[in-house]
């Protein structure tokens, strides 16, 4: 499985008063990987990054595809102009049903504009034009059902075990999910623009709890898949 810590290096992602998304995603990603390595022997964990470096979106997808991963988890933190909004949400690939979902996808996809010759690399995809996203509406793909199942398990863990407010499973057009050929999800672990949630996500305990929720969801997903096979 591949665990992807969103952003990094000269791309800090979003931020709160103090916390930067790139630091929180890396910390949570490493914790998820450690839980899996310690408790689910036999699973090979691959990280897209293990330090504060920039990795292009196409490269993140390539890492998963080259390693023939059977699961891809991209970890992010959210932001909104309204500080009262808080909660977790997990995205799967698909056409957005709400404008808010589109805004999240636009923000996460806009990092491609940092890449040299991005027009060529991303086949003319412009993260800021709605027309570009039509491409994704055709891409439900063979992995949709498994991705939704895994996303559901993550949000259930956040709500029932970790005690977070779950905003549910959503879908939108994320480049990185579109280009991975395996079940894949993008987890927004909370809003850095909400002062309480920023404090929680910046704390060791908050990160441990979020990571343990993702780990338990993975374990449950793996058990379900294996019991079918």
Secondary structure, DSSP 4 states (H G I P E B T S, - for coil): -EEEE--BTTB---B-SS-BHHHHHHHHHHHHHHHHHHHSTTPPPEES-SSS----HHHHHHHHHHTT-S-EEEEEEE--S-TT---EEEEEES--SSHHHHHHHHHHHGGGGGSTTHHHHTTT--TT-GGGGHHHHT---TTHHHHHHHHHHHHHHHHHTS-PPEEEEEEE--HHHHT-SS-EEEEEEEETTSHHHHHHHHSHHHHHHHHHHHHHHHHHHHHHHHHH-
